[in-house]
């Protein structure tokens, strides 16, 4: 059996339209539906909720997270049953 190697870019394209959690170095989490992202890791989310220390702080219809601001991100692709760490 042969496994096809997948780049992070390929994987991220596959999860557009799915619920994700974007974790910033600051400890703030943004949970929403991944609308799009680009090569600079600018991220657009829909139905976004902002969590600080695990507590819901704000709800946004749409949110844009700049990718070139020096933060690194962790993505979780979530389903109702589980959450899988992407990177």
C-alpha positions in Angstrom: 0.0 0.0 0.0 1.3 3.4 -0.9 0.6 6.5 1.1 0.5 9.8 -0.7 2.3 12.6 1.2 0.3 15.7 1.7 1.6 19.2 2.2 0.1 21.4 5.0 -1.3 23.6 2.2 -3.1 20.7 0.6 -4.5 19.7 4.0 -5.7 23.2 4.9 -7.5 23.4 1.5 -9.4 20.3 2.4 -10.7 21.7 5.7 -12.1 24.9 4.3 -15.7 25.1 5.4 -15.1 23.0 8.5 -15.1 24.0 12.2 -11.6 24.9 13.5 -10.0 26.3 16.6 -7.2 28.8 16.0 -5.0 29.1 19.1 -2.8 32.2 19.3 0.4 32.4 21.4 -1.4 35.0 23.6 -3.7 32.1 24.8 -6.7 33.4 23.0 -8.7 30.9 21.0 -10.9 31.7 18.0 -13.4 29.0 17.1 -15.3 29.2 13.9 -15.8 27.9 10.4 -12.6 28.2 8.2 -13.7 30.4 5.3 -10.3 30.9 3.6 -6.6 31.5 4.2 -3.6 32.5 2.1 0.1 31.9 1.8 0.8 34.5 4.5 -1.5 32.5 6.9 -4.1 35.3 6.9 -7.2 33.5 8.2 -10.9 34.3 7.7 -13.4 32.6 10.0 -17.2 32.7 10.0 -19.4 32.2 13.0 -16.5 33.1 15.2 -16.3 32.9 19.0 -13.4 34.3 21.0 -12.3 32.5 24.1 -9.9 33.8 26.7 -8.8 31.3 29.4 -11.5 28.9 28.3 -14.2 31.5 28.8 -16.4 32.8 25.9 -15.7 36.6 25.6 -17.1 37.7 22.3 -19.1 36.4 19.3 -18.3 37.7 15.8 -20.1 37.0 12.5 -16.8 37.1 10.6 -13.3 37.5 11.8 -9.9 38.0 10.1 -6.7 37.0 11.8 -3.5 38.5 10.2 -0.9 35.9 9.6 2.2 38.2 9.4 2.0 39.6 12.9 4.6 37.3 14.3 2.2 34.9 16.1 2.4 31.2 15.5 -0.9 29.3 15.3 -2.1 25.9 16.2 -5.1 24.6 14.3 -7.6 22.0 15.6 -10.0 20.6 13.1 -13.0 19.6 15.2 -16.0 17.4 14.7 -18.8 16.8 17.3 -17.0 13.6 18.5 -13.4 14.7 18.7 -10.7 17.3 18.0 -7.6 16.5 16.0 -4.5 18.7 16.3 -3.4 19.7 12.8 -0.2 21.7 13.6 
